Amino acid sequence: MNGNIIVAHGMRHGRQNQALEAFISELVKDDIHHYDIAFLESEHQDLETVMTTLIQSGVDHFKIVPLLIFSAMHYLKDIPNIVHEMKRRYPDIKVEVSGPLGTHPLMRRLIEQRICDALAGDEQQVGVMVVAHGNINGKFTKAHEELQICAQNLQISKPTYARTLYGEISFTHDLESISKRYQKLIVVPLFLYDGRLVNKVKQQMNDMVINTDIHFTPSINFDPILKQIINDRLESLMIPMKI
């Protein structure tokens, strides 16, 4: 029997997981696929617990869609470690994990729409900066590469910069010099919702010496297009591999 799981980052304490689960449930409530929801950080609804409960109900084939933007530590290390441990405990189960959300073509369309909504007329001296989480320790830089490829493939006519909150391509290194080239800089926060991390981006930019008009677009904010991305990621796991 199959089991579909959406796994988000979550938090071990507080009510963020309840709010996150409500957002996800609302997003996929009319979907043709049924999803269980798990978190990487949770006291009662972590991925191991959700998988164990489903195994006890007869599920032996898992399709997991990570609600993660790019392939950073949680995608490349945490989830594989959990899957490895679950397969050690239950050798007969099969587990498939989809790609991250940010590498899907529709994510680029969403970013382009955010940029178009922020453009007022034919402004000439406008730059765009797409900001994602980034990696602090430098071990999981694939996420940086995916962000840069995403930004490079945007179908817009404005100069575009791929930057992060943390890590070697953080906007803190060169935002002040970049901003001097433009009258307006459109910043697209590539986060699931406008919360603590987006506020941190805004605060750090506000603390820098910048005379340019900085316009923040909304983040992903569980846009309906995210539902299609999740569906596509799940259905990509249903396509038989060609050998």
GROMACS elastic network, one bead per residue, 0.5 to 0.9 nm:
[ bonds ]
;  ai    aj funct       b0    kb
    1    58     6  0.63072   500
    1    60     6  0.56479   500
    1    61     6  0.61247   500
    1    62     6  0.86382   500
    2    58     6  0.86523   500
    2    59     6  0.55235   500
    2    60     6  0.63735   500
    2    62     6  0.58539   500
    2    63     6  0.74926   500
    3    34     6  0.81469   500
    3    35     6  0.74467   500
    3    36     6  0.76936   500
    3    51     6  0.85992   500
    3    54     6  0.72076   500
    3    55     6  0.88904   500
    3    59     6  0.58986   500
    3    60     6  0.76216   500
    3    61     6  0.62015   500
    3    63     6  0.62635   500
    3    64     6  0.83531   500
    4    33     6  0.79125   500
    4    34     6  0.66357   500
    4    36     6  0.61911   500
    4    37     6  0.86495   500
    4    61     6  0.86368   500
    4    62     6  0.59472   500
    4    64     6  0.59259   500
    4    65     6  0.77368   500
    4   234     6  0.79501   500
    5    34     6  0.85571   500
    5    35     6  0.52677   500
    5    37     6  0.56343   500
    5    38     6  0.68008   500
    5    47     6  0.86047   500
    5    50     6  0.84955   500
    5    51     6  0.84352   500
    5    62     6  0.73315   500
    5    63     6  0.62937   500
    5    65     6  0.61791   500
    5    66     6  0.82274   500
    6    24     6  0.86161   500
    6    35     6  0.63907   500
    6    36     6  0.62747   500
    6    38     6  0.62146   500
    6    39     6  0.83063   500
    6    63     6  0.87010   500
    6    64     6  0.59587   500
    6    66     6  0.58099   500
    6    67     6  0.65266   500
    6   230     6  0.84794   500
    7    10     6  0.87364   500
    7    36     6  0.84891   500
    7    37     6  0.59093   500
    7    39     6  0.51701   500
    7    40     6  0.68713   500
    7    46     6  0.85874   500
    7    47     6  0.69763   500
    7    64     6  0.70398   500
    7    65     6  0.62991   500
    7    67     6  0.57318   500
    7    68     6  0.83218   500
    8    17     6  0.88689   500
    8    20     6  0.83064   500
    8    21     6  0.88915   500
    8    37     6  0.77861   500
    8    38     6  0.64153   500
    8    40     6  0.63245   500
    8    41     6  0.84135   500
    8    65     6  0.88512   500
    8    66     6  0.61610   500
    8    68     6  0.67821   500
    9    17     6  0.88252   500
    9    38     6  0.85867   500
    9    39     6  0.53761   500
    9    41     6  0.61021   500
    9    42     6  0.87963   500
    9    66     6  0.85583   500
    9    67     6  0.73989   500
    9    68     6  0.74880   500
    9    74     6  0.79786   500
   10    13     6  0.89491   500
   10    16     6  0.68798   500
   10    17     6  0.54309   500
   10    20     6  0.76006   500
   10    38     6  0.85559   500
   10    39     6  0.52818   500
   10    40     6  0.61648   500
   10    41     6  0.51179   500
   10    42     6  0.65275   500
   10    46     6  0.88939   500
   11    14     6  0.70497   500
   11    15     6  0.82591   500
   11    16     6  0.65719   500
   11    17     6  0.63404   500
   11    39     6  0.78706   500
   11    40     6  0.79010   500
   11    42     6  0.57963   500
   11    43     6  0.86450   500
   12    16     6  0.89860   500
   12    17     6  0.82639   500
   12    39     6  0.89593   500
   12    40     6  0.86579   500
   12    43     6  0.56521   500
   12    44     6  0.88442   500
   13    16     6  0.79483   500
   13    17     6  0.84320   500
   13    41     6  0.85587   500
   13    42     6  0.71711   500
   13    43     6  0.74571   500
   14    17     6  0.75093   500
   14    18     6  0.87037   500
   15    18     6  0.53986   500
   15    19     6  0.65926   500
   15    20     6  0.87204   500
   16    19     6  0.51914   500
   16    20     6  0.60081   500
   16    21     6  0.85067   500
   17    21     6  0.59173   500
   17    22     6  0.84417   500
   17    39     6  0.78087   500
   17    41     6  0.88574   500
   17    42     6  0.76340   500
   18    21     6  0.51547   500
   18    22     6  0.62058   500
   18    23     6  0.87244   500
   19    22     6  0.50863   500
   19    23     6  0.62949   500
   19    24     6  0.87239   500
   20    23     6  0.51311   500
   20    24     6  0.62193   500
   20    25     6  0.85229   500
   21    24     6  0.51054   500
   21    25     6  0.59215   500
   21    26     6  0.84358   500
   21    37     6  0.69836   500
   21    38     6  0.85883   500
   22    25     6  0.51228   500
   22    26     6  0.60724   500
   22    27     6  0.85080   500
   23    26     6  0.52487   500
   23    27     6  0.61694   500
   23    28     6  0.89017   500
   23   222     6  0.71745   500
   24    28     6  0.63693   500
   24    29     6  0.83133   500
   24    37     6  0.80958   500
   24   222     6  0.77360   500
   24   227     6  0.89935   500
   25    28     6  0.54309   500
   25    29     6  0.55564   500
   25    35     6  0.86424   500
   25    37     6  0.83177   500
   26    29     6  0.52029   500
   26    30     6  0.83166   500
   27    30     6  0.79767   500
   27    31     6  0.84844   500
   27   222     6  0.71880   500
   27   223     6  0.83932   500
   27   224     6  0.69171   500
   27   226     6  0.80990   500
   27   227     6  0.62593   500
   28    31     6  0.51360   500
   28    32     6  0.86619   500
   28    33     6  0.83235   500
   28    34     6  0.83111   500
   28    35     6  0.80667   500
   28   227     6  0.63679   500
   28   230     6  0.89353   500
   29    32     6  0.88243   500
   29    34     6  0.85359   500
   30    33     6  0.85592   500
   31    34     6  0.70741   500
   31    35     6  0.89971   500
   31   227     6  0.84343   500
   31   231     6  0.84098   500
   33   231     6  0.80637   500
   33   234     6  0.89421   500
   36    50     6  0.77702   500
   37    45     6  0.79626   500
   37    46     6  0.89855   500
   37    47     6  0.83871   500
   37    50     6  0.78133   500
   38    41     6  0.87549   500
   38    42     6  0.82788   500
   38    45     6  0.55565   500
   38    46     6  0.54048   500
   38    47     6  0.50427   500
   38    48     6  0.85272   500
   38    49     6  0.83551   500
   38    50     6  0.62773   500
   38    51     6  0.86558   500
   39    42     6  0.58717   500
   39    45     6  0.61482   500
   39    47     6  0.56733   500
   39    50     6  0.89269   500
   40    45     6  0.84923   500
   40    46     6  0.55105   500
   40    47     6  0.60261   500
   40    48     6  0.87832   500
   40    74     6  0.80996   500
   40    78     6  0.79441   500
   40    79     6  0.78818   500
   41    45     6  0.81193   500
   41    46     6  0.60012   500
   41    47     6  0.83966   500
   42    45     6  0.54263   500
   42    47     6  0.85433   500
   43    46     6  0.66861   500
   44    49     6  0.71800   500
   44    50     6  0.87222   500
   45    48     6  0.81338   500
   45    49     6  0.60706   500
   45    50     6  0.61307   500
   46    49     6  0.54304   500
   46    50     6  0.63263   500
   46    51     6  0.86904   500
   47    50     6  0.52119   500
   47    51     6  0.60610   500
   47    52     6  0.84821   500
   47    79     6  0.85667   500
   47    82     6  0.76445   500
   48    51     6  0.52120   500
   48    52     6  0.60327   500
   48    53     6  0.86234   500
   48    82     6  0.68110   500
   48    83     6  0.82967   500
   48    85     6  0.87867   500
   48    86     6  0.71090   500
   49    52     6  0.50920   500
   49    53     6  0.61855   500
   49    54     6  0.86505   500
   50    53     6  0.52120   500
   50    54     6  0.62814   500
   50    55     6  0.86492   500
   51    54     6  0.51195   500
   51    55     6  0.60792   500
   51    56     6  0.86221   500
   51    59     6  0.84599   500
   51    62     6  0.81910   500
   51    86     6  0.80772   500
   52    55     6  0.50476   500
   52    56     6  0.62411   500
   52    57     6  0.87378   500
   52    86     6  0.81909   500
   53    56     6  0.51736   500
   53    57     6  0.64831   500
   53    58     6  0.89858   500
   53    59     6  0.88479   500
   54    58     6  0.64487   500
   54    59     6  0.53810   500
   54    60     6  0.81889   500
   55    58     6  0.51128   500
   55    60     6  0.60928   500
   55    61     6  0.89099   500
   55    90     6  0.86801   500
   55    93     6  0.83515   500
   56    59     6  0.72217   500
   59    62     6  0.73563   500
   59    93     6  0.81043   500
   60    90     6  0.89615   500
   60    92     6  0.70791   500
   60    94     6  0.62112   500
   60    95     6  0.83104   500
   61    92     6  0.89794   500
   61    93     6  0.57582   500
   61    95     6  0.58825   500
   61    96     6  0.80136   500
   62    93     6  0.76528   500
   62    94     6  0.60918   500
   62    96     6  0.61015   500
   62    97     6  0.82552   500
   63    94     6  0.85846   500
   63    95     6  0.60815   500
   63    97     6  0.59733   500
   63    98     6  0.75551   500
   63   234     6  0.68739   500
   63   237     6  0.70038   500
   63   238     6  0.87712   500
   64    95     6  0.74617   500
   64    96     6  0.60977   500
   64    98     6  0.62667   500
   64   234     6  0.74940   500
   64   237     6  0.89800   500
   65    68     6  0.86637   500
   65    96     6  0.87297   500
   65    97     6  0.60639   500
   65    98     6  0.52583   500
   65    99     6  0.74443   500
   65   100     6  0.77593   500
   65   101     6  0.87943   500
   65   230     6  0.69081   500
   65   233     6  0.66511   500
   65   234     6  0.63808   500
   66    69     6  0.84711   500
   66    75     6  0.75051   500
   66    79     6  0.85917   500
   66    97     6  0.74789   500
   66    98     6  0.69640   500
   66    99     6  0.75459   500
   66   100     6  0.62840   500
   66   101     6  0.77316   500
   66   230     6  0.87819   500
   67   100     6  0.70504   500
   67   101     6  0.67152   500
   67   192     6  0.83947   500
   67   230     6  0.81950   500
   68    71     6  0.76282   500
   68    72     6  0.85581   500
   68    74     6  0.80446   500
   68    75     6  0.72713   500
   68    99     6  0.89514   500
   68   100     6  0.55578   500
   68   101     6  0.60467   500
   68   102     6  0.77214   500
   68   192     6  0.83575   500
   69    72     6  0.85984   500
   69   100     6  0.55000   500
   69   103     6  0.77024   500
   69   132     6  0.82683   500
   69   133     6  0.88501   500
   69   143     6  0.84088   500
   69   190     6  0.77472   500
   69   191     6  0.74041   500
   69   192     6  0.79632   500
   70    75     6  0.76172   500
   70    99     6  0.84664   500
   70   100     6  0.53169   500
   70   101     6  0.66495   500
   70   102     6  0.55347   500
   70   103     6  0.70208   500
   70   132     6  0.87932   500
   70   142     6  0.79485   500
   70   144     6  0.81218   500
   70   146     6  0.66891   500
   70   147     6  0.74130   500
   71    74     6  0.75374   500
   71    75     6  0.51996   500
   71    76     6  0.60786   500
   71    99     6  0.81591   500
   71   100     6  0.63674   500
   71   102     6  0.88553   500
   71   140     6  0.76719   500
   71   141     6  0.82836   500
   71   142     6  0.60410   500
   71   144     6  0.85895   500
   71   146     6  0.77278   500
   72    75     6  0.54948   500
   72    76     6  0.59683   500
   72    77     6  0.80807   500
   72   134     6  0.78310   500
   72   135     6  0.69205   500
   72   139     6  0.87798   500
   72   140     6  0.53218   500
   72   141     6  0.69526   500
   72   142     6  0.66322   500
   72   143     6  0.51650   500
   72   144     6  0.84081   500
   73    76     6  0.51565   500
   73    77     6  0.52807   500
   73    78     6  0.65348   500
   73    79     6  0.88015   500
   73   135     6  0.79250   500
   73   139     6  0.81252   500
   73   140     6  0.58996   500
   73   143     6  0.88221   500
   74    77     6  0.56086   500
   74    79     6  0.61046   500
   74    80     6  0.86410   500
   75    78     6  0.62468   500
   75    79     6  0.57000   500
   75    80     6  0.73832   500
   75    99     6  0.88295   500
   75   100     6  0.77011   500
   76    79     6  0.68416   500
   76    80     6  0.65495   500
   76    81     6  0.88241   500
   76   140     6  0.77622   500
   77    80     6  0.54712   500
   77    81     6  0.60204   500
   77    82     6  0.86886   500
   78    81     6  0.52268   500
   78    82     6  0.63311   500
   78    83     6  0.87464   500
   79    82     6  0.51202   500
   79    83     6  0.61626   500
   79    84     6  0.85475   500
   79    97     6  0.87385   500
   80    83     6  0.50244   500
   80    84     6  0.59787   500
   80    85     6  0.85647   500
   80    97     6  0.88328   500
   81    84     6  0.50752   500
   81    85     6  0.62256   500
   81    86     6  0.86484   500
   82    85     6  0.51893   500
   82    86     6  0.61858   500
   82    87     6  0.86383   500
   83    86     6  0.50946   500
   83    87     6  0.61254   500
   83    88     6  0.85284   500
   83    95     6  0.71838   500
   84    87     6  0.52196   500
   84    88     6  0.61952   500
   84    89     6  0.87868   500
   85    89     6  0.63467   500
   85    90     6  0.85649   500
   86    89     6  0.51068   500
   86    90     6  0.59198   500
   86    91     6  0.79437   500
   86    93     6  0.83671   500
   87    92     6  0.73400   500
   87    93     6  0.63760   500
   87    94     6  0.77862   500
   87    95     6  0.81871   500
   88    91     6  0.55982   500
   90    93     6  0.59895   500
   91    94     6  0.83221   500
   96   237     6  0.68898   500
   97   233     6  0.89747   500
   97   234     6  0.86429   500
   97   237     6  0.76873   500
   98   101     6  0.89449   500
   98   233     6  0.56284   500
   98   234     6  0.66272   500
   98   236     6  0.73908   500
   98   237     6  0.66270   500
   99   102     6  0.87324   500
   99   103     6  0.75895   500
   99   104     6  0.83096   500
   99   233     6  0.66416   500
  100   103     6  0.62834   500
  100   104     6  0.76604   500
  100   233     6  0.81942   500
  101   104     6  0.57555   500
  101   107     6  0.71807   500
  101   226     6  0.82106   500
  101   229     6  0.67511   500
  101   230     6  0.74706   500
  101   233     6  0.79674   500
  102   105     6  0.80541   500
  102   106     6  0.85360   500
  102   107     6  0.57205   500
  102   108     6  0.78616   500
  102   146     6  0.77403   500
  102   147     6  0.76246   500
  102   150     6  0.76494   500
  102   190     6  0.84982   500
  103   106     6  0.85186   500
  103   107     6  0.70373   500
  103   108     6  0.81878   500
  103   146     6  0.66738   500
  103   147     6  0.80679   500
  103   149     6  0.85832   500
  103   150     6  0.68540   500
  104   107     6  0.55553   500
  104   108     6  0.73799   500
  104   150     6  0.89744   500
  104   229     6  0.68281   500
  104   232     6  0.87429   500
  104   233     6  0.84206   500
  105   108     6  0.53999   500
  105   109     6  0.67628   500
  105   150     6  0.85069   500
  105   229     6  0.86661   500
  106   110     6  0.62658   500
  106   111     6  0.86902   500
  106   225     6  0.72274   500
  106   226     6  0.82551   500
  106   228     6  0.82288   500
  106   229     6  0.67535   500
  107   110     6  0.50460   500
  107   111     6  0.63229   500
  107   112     6  0.86260   500
  107   150     6  0.84511   500
  107   220     6  0.89490   500
  107   225     6  0.79863   500
  107   226     6  0.78914   500
  107   229     6  0.77440   500
  108   111     6  0.50811   500
  108   112     6  0.61189   500
  108   113     6  0.86033   500
  108   150     6  0.65441   500
  108   151     6  0.78450   500
  108   153     6  0.76667   500
  108   154     6  0.60953   500
  108   155     6  0.83792   500
  109   112     6  0.50253   500
  109   113     6  0.61922   500
  109   114     6  0.86909   500
  109   154     6  0.78021   500
  109   155     6  0.84380   500
  110   113     6  0.51016   500
  110   114     6  0.63168   500
  110   115     6  0.87546   500
  110   220     6  0.78276   500
  110   223     6  0.84024   500
  110   225     6  0.73353   500
  110   226     6  0.89260   500
  111   114     6  0.50649   500
  111   115     6  0.63061   500
  111   116     6  0.86890   500
  111   130     6  0.83100   500
  111   151     6  0.89668   500
  111   154     6  0.79210   500
  111   188     6  0.71600   500
  111   190     6  0.82334   500
  111   219     6  0.88726   500
  111   220     6  0.83757   500
  112   115     6  0.50946   500
  112   116     6  0.61385   500
  112   117     6  0.85917   500
  112   154     6  0.66369   500
  112   155     6  0.70066   500
  112   156     6  0.69613   500
  113   116     6  0.50508   500
  113   117     6  0.60854   500
  113   118     6  0.85984   500
  114   117     6  0.52610   500
  114   118     6  0.64196   500
  114   119     6  0.89576   500
  114   188     6  0.71916   500
  114   217     6  0.61512   500
  114   218     6  0.72511   500
  114   219     6  0.84145   500
  115   118     6  0.51218   500
  115   119     6  0.63456   500
  115   128     6  0.77446   500
  115   156     6  0.83626   500
  115   186     6  0.70838   500
  115   187     6  0.84391   500
  115   188     6  0.74029   500
  115   217     6  0.73670   500
  116   119     6  0.52095   500
  116   120     6  0.82685   500
  116   156     6  0.85153   500
  117   120     6  0.77920   500
  117   217     6  0.82495   500
  118   186     6  0.71165   500
  118   215     6  0.74946   500
  118   216     6  0.83146   500
  118   217     6  0.67388   500
  119   122     6  0.77053   500
  119   123     6  0.73140   500
  119   126     6  0.85434   500
  119   186     6  0.82642   500
  120   123     6  0.67566   500
  123   126     6  0.62841   500
  123   183     6  0.88520   500
  123   184     6  0.85552   500
  124   158     6  0.85459   500
  124   182     6  0.85860   500
  124   183     6  0.84851   500
  125   158     6  0.86019   500
  125   181     6  0.75074   500
  125   183     6  0.53611   500
  125   184     6  0.65810   500
  125   185     6  0.86011   500
  126   158     6  0.65193   500
  126   159     6  0.75800   500
  126   181     6  0.85040   500
  126   182     6  0.53848   500
  126   183     6  0.61119   500
  126   185     6  0.56918   500
  126   186     6  0.73583   500
  127   158     6  0.57447   500
  127   159     6  0.51605   500
  127   160     6  0.61138   500
  127   161     6  0.80039   500
  127   178     6  0.86398   500
  127   179     6  0.80756   500
  127   181     6  0.81421   500
  127   182     6  0.61815   500
  127   183     6  0.82915   500
  127   184     6  0.64957   500
  127   186     6  0.61998   500
  127   187     6  0.86502   500
  128   158     6  0.66303   500
  128   159     6  0.61100   500
  128   161     6  0.61875   500
  128   162     6  0.87122   500
  128   184     6  0.86002   500
  128   185     6  0.55888   500
  128   187     6  0.59479   500
  128   188     6  0.75824   500
  129   151     6  0.86460   500
  129   159     6  0.85184   500
  129   160     6  0.56493   500
  129   162     6  0.59366   500
  129   163     6  0.67613   500
  129   171     6  0.88031   500
  129   185     6  0.71171   500
  129   186     6  0.61412   500
  129   188     6  0.62017   500
  129   189     6  0.84815   500
  130   147     6  0.82652   500
  130   151     6  0.70291   500
  130   160     6  0.74503   500
  130   161     6  0.62325   500
  130   162     6  0.51181   500
  130   163     6  0.60877   500
  130   164     6  0.79643   500
  130   186     6  0.83565   500
  130   187     6  0.58666   500
  130   189     6  0.60948   500
  130   190     6  0.66937   500
  131   134     6  0.84934   500
  131   147     6  0.85606   500
  131   161     6  0.84680   500
  131   162     6  0.62987   500
  131   165     6  0.67374   500
  131   170     6  0.84647   500
  131   171     6  0.78677   500
  131   187     6  0.70263   500
  131   188     6  0.60793   500
  131   190     6  0.57032   500
  131   191     6  0.83830   500
  131   201     6  0.83671   500
  132   144     6  0.85636   500
  132   147     6  0.74513   500
  132   162     6  0.81074   500
  132   163     6  0.66154   500
  132   165     6  0.63455   500
  132   166     6  0.85280   500
  132   188     6  0.86719   500
  132   189     6  0.62421   500
  132   191     6  0.65119   500
  133   163     6  0.87222   500
  133   164     6  0.53540   500
  133   165     6  0.51637   500
  133   166     6  0.62188   500
  133   167     6  0.86971   500
  133   170     6  0.89800   500
  133   189     6  0.88540   500
  133   190     6  0.76995   500
  133   191     6  0.74588   500
  133   197     6  0.78989   500
  134   140     6  0.89874   500
  134   141     6  0.80038   500
  134   143     6  0.69674   500
  134   144     6  0.64903   500
  134   163     6  0.80129   500
  134   165     6  0.58066   500
  134   167     6  0.56222   500
  134   168     6  0.82715   500
  134   169     6  0.77616   500
  134   170     6  0.73943   500
  135   138     6  0.60014   500
  135   139     6  0.76344   500
  135   140     6  0.64198   500
  135   141     6  0.65718   500
  135   143     6  0.76592   500
  135   144     6  0.77484   500
  135   164     6  0.81161   500
  135   165     6  0.84133   500
  135   166     6  0.56202   500
  135   168     6  0.79109   500
  136   139     6  0.81899   500
  136   140     6  0.86605   500
  136   166     6  0.54033   500
  136   168     6  0.78566   500
  137   140     6  0.76192   500
  137   167     6  0.71629   500
  138   141     6  0.60294   500
  138   167     6  0.67443   500
  138   168     6  0.74652   500
  139   142     6  0.87757   500
  140   143     6  0.67415   500
  140   144     6  0.82843   500
  141   144     6  0.51618   500
  141   145     6  0.66424   500
  141   146     6  0.88346   500
  141   167     6  0.87313   500
  141   168     6  0.89515   500
  142   145     6  0.50442   500
  142   146     6  0.62183   500
  142   147     6  0.86330   500
  143   146     6  0.50899   500
  143   147     6  0.61922   500
  143   148     6  0.86551   500
  144   147     6  0.51175   500
  144   148     6  0.62208   500
  144   149     6  0.86854   500
  144   162     6  0.83161   500
  144   163     6  0.81844   500
  144   164     6  0.78662   500
  144   167     6  0.88373   500
  144   168     6  0.88354   500
  144   169     6  0.75813   500
  145   148     6  0.51185   500
  145   149     6  0.62024   500
  145   150     6  0.85627   500
  146   149     6  0.51417   500
  146   150     6  0.61031   500
  146   151     6  0.86741   500
  147   150     6  0.50377   500
  147   151     6  0.62419   500
  147   152     6  0.86057   500
  147   162     6  0.63245   500
  147   163     6  0.79887   500
  147   164     6  0.87978   500
  148   151     6  0.51607   500
  148   152     6  0.60895   500
  148   153     6  0.86692   500
  148   161     6  0.79539   500
  148   162     6  0.53275   500
  148   163     6  0.80418   500
  149   152     6  0.50439   500
  149   153     6  0.62287   500
  149   154     6  0.88689   500
  149   162     6  0.86604   500
  150   153     6  0.53827   500
  150   154     6  0.66090   500
  150   162     6  0.83482   500
  151   154     6  0.54318   500
  151   160     6  0.66228   500
  151   161     6  0.69053   500
  151   162     6  0.59244   500
  152   155     6  0.85564   500
  152   160     6  0.74724   500
  152   161     6  0.83667   500
  152   162     6  0.82740   500
  153   156     6  0.87987   500
  154   157     6  0.88659   500
  154   160     6  0.84581   500
  156   159     6  0.82449   500
  156   160     6  0.84927   500
  157   160     6  0.87712   500
  162   169     6  0.78450   500
  162   170     6  0.89559   500
  162   171     6  0.86072   500
  163   166     6  0.87826   500
  163   169     6  0.54250   500
  163   170     6  0.53627   500
  163   171     6  0.53375   500
  163   172     6  0.89625   500
  164   167     6  0.68176   500
  164   168     6  0.82019   500
  164   169     6  0.58164   500
  164   171     6  0.59850   500
  164   172     6  0.86512   500
  165   169     6  0.81975   500
  165   170     6  0.52002   500
  165   171     6  0.65455   500
  165   172     6  0.77309   500
  165   197     6  0.83793   500
  165   200     6  0.83027   500
  165   201     6  0.64304   500
  165   204     6  0.89881   500
  166   169     6  0.74187   500
  166   170     6  0.52472   500
  166   171     6  0.82786   500
  166   172     6  0.86303   500
  167   170     6  0.53868   500
  168   173     6  0.82991   500
  169   172     6  0.83716   500
  169   173     6  0.73868   500
  169   174     6  0.89023   500
  170   173     6  0.59742   500
  170   174     6  0.80066   500
  170   175     6  0.87761   500
  171   174     6  0.57428   500
  171   175     6  0.52223   500
  171   176     6  0.86747   500
  171   205     6  0.84713   500
  172   175     6  0.59130   500
  172   176     6  0.79744   500
  172   204     6  0.77963   500
  172   205     6  0.78109   500
  172   208     6  0.82612   500
  173   176     6  0.80647   500
  173   177     6  0.89029   500
  174   177     6  0.54397   500
  174   178     6  0.61490   500
  174   179     6  0.85693   500
  175   178     6  0.50265   500
  175   179     6  0.58723   500
  175   180     6  0.86784   500
  175   205     6  0.81137   500
  175   208     6  0.83383   500
  175   210     6  0.81867   500
  176   179     6  0.53562   500
  176   180     6  0.67088   500
  176   208     6  0.70483   500
  176   209     6  0.64600   500
  176   210     6  0.58294   500
  176   211     6  0.87789   500
  177   180     6  0.55076   500
  177   181     6  0.74959   500
  177   210     6  0.87678   500
  178   181     6  0.57935   500
  178   182     6  0.76721   500
  179   182     6  0.56517   500
  179   183     6  0.77996   500
  179   184     6  0.78407   500
  179   185     6  0.67533   500
  179   210     6  0.67228   500
  179   211     6  0.76592   500
  179   212     6  0.58609   500
  179   213     6  0.86503   500
  179   214     6  0.85912   500
  180   183     6  0.77259   500
  180   210     6  0.77219   500
  180   211     6  0.75520   500
  180   212     6  0.67530   500
  181   184     6  0.89576   500
  181   212     6  0.86643   500
  182   185     6  0.65291   500
  182   212     6  0.66761   500
  182   213     6  0.84993   500
  183   211     6  0.85270   500
  183   212     6  0.54027   500
  183   213     6  0.62303   500
  183   214     6  0.87293   500
  184   212     6  0.56804   500
  184   214     6  0.58360   500
  184   215     6  0.72466   500
  185   212     6  0.69040   500
  185   213     6  0.62307   500
  185   215     6  0.61651   500
  185   216     6  0.85331   500
  186   213     6  0.84867   500
  186   214     6  0.59959   500
  186   216     6  0.60245   500
  186   217     6  0.71662   500
  187   214     6  0.69929   500
  187   215     6  0.60003   500
  187   217     6  0.62468   500
  188   215     6  0.86301   500
  188   216     6  0.61572   500
  188   217     6  0.53150   500
  188   218     6  0.70532   500
  188   219     6  0.65445   500
  189   192     6  0.88928   500
  189   193     6  0.88695   500
  189   194     6  0.82609   500
  189   198     6  0.65812   500
  189   201     6  0.82069   500
  189   216     6  0.74927   500
  189   217     6  0.70639   500
  189   218     6  0.70231   500
  189   220     6  0.77655   500
  190   193     6  0.84790   500
  190   198     6  0.87163   500
  190   218     6  0.89338   500
  190   219     6  0.56528   500
  190   220     6  0.64174   500
  191   194     6  0.71500   500
  191   195     6  0.85925   500
  191   197     6  0.78896   500
  191   198     6  0.73064   500
  191   219     6  0.56036   500
  191   220     6  0.59462   500
  191   221     6  0.77017   500
  192   195     6  0.86634   500
  192   219     6  0.64999   500
  192   220     6  0.50182   500
  192   221     6  0.54343   500
  192   222     6  0.63315   500
  192   223     6  0.89429   500
  193   197     6  0.89492   500
  193   198     6  0.79479   500
  193   218     6  0.80687   500
  193   219     6  0.55756   500
  193   220     6  0.56961   500
  193   222     6  0.67144   500
  194   197     6  0.75734   500
  194   198     6  0.55519   500
  194   199     6  0.73721   500
  194   218     6  0.69332   500
  194   219     6  0.57935   500
  194   220     6  0.79386   500
  194   221     6  0.64865   500
  195   198     6  0.54884   500
  195   199     6  0.61716   500
  195   200     6  0.86823   500
  196   199     6  0.51178   500
  196   200     6  0.62012   500
  196   201     6  0.88351   500
  197   201     6  0.63622   500
  197   202     6  0.87273   500
  198   201     6  0.50691   500
  198   202     6  0.63191   500
  198   203     6  0.86195   500
  198   219     6  0.79476   500
  199   202     6  0.50466   500
  199   203     6  0.60471   500
  199   204     6  0.85725   500
  200   203     6  0.50371   500
  200   204     6  0.60914   500
  200   205     6  0.85133   500
  201   204     6  0.53156   500
  201   205     6  0.62052   500
  201   206     6  0.85612   500
  202   205     6  0.51945   500
  202   206     6  0.60348   500
  202   207     6  0.86264   500
  202   216     6  0.82467   500
  203   206     6  0.50152   500
  203   207     6  0.62218   500
  203   208     6  0.88995   500
  204   207     6  0.51260   500
  204   208     6  0.66371   500
  205   208     6  0.52793   500
  205   209     6  0.82983   500
  205   210     6  0.80273   500
  205   214     6  0.88983   500
  206   209     6  0.78034   500
  206   210     6  0.78872   500
  207   210     6  0.86301   500
  210   213     6  0.82238   500
  210   214     6  0.86507   500
  211   214     6  0.87033   500
  216   219     6  0.86288   500
  218   221     6  0.70447   500
  219   222     6  0.85993   500
  219   223     6  0.89302   500
  220   223     6  0.57865   500
  220   226     6  0.80444   500
  222   225     6  0.79330   500
  222   226     6  0.61591   500
  222   227     6  0.81387   500
  223   226     6  0.55988   500
  223   227     6  0.77803   500
  224   227     6  0.55136   500
  224   228     6  0.73732   500
  225   228     6  0.53358   500
  225   229     6  0.65166   500
  225   230     6  0.88597   500
  226   230     6  0.61704   500
  226   231     6  0.85605   500
  227   230     6  0.51604   500
  227   231     6  0.61740   500
  227   232     6  0.85937   500
  228   232     6  0.60320   500
  228   233     6  0.84864   500
  229   232     6  0.51006   500
  229   233     6  0.61096   500
  229   234     6  0.86390   500
  230   233     6  0.50927   500
  230   234     6  0.62376   500
  230   235     6  0.86144   500
  231   234     6  0.51424   500
  231   235     6  0.60561   500
  231   236     6  0.84706   500
  232   235     6  0.50708   500
  232   236     6  0.59689   500
  232   237     6  0.87997   500
  233   236     6  0.52017   500
  233   237     6  0.69318   500
  234   237     6  0.54767   500
  234   238     6  0.70514   500
  235   239     6  0.68723   500
  236   239     6  0.55904   500
  236   240     6  0.89118   500
  237   240     6  0.78074   500
  239   242     6  0.89998   500
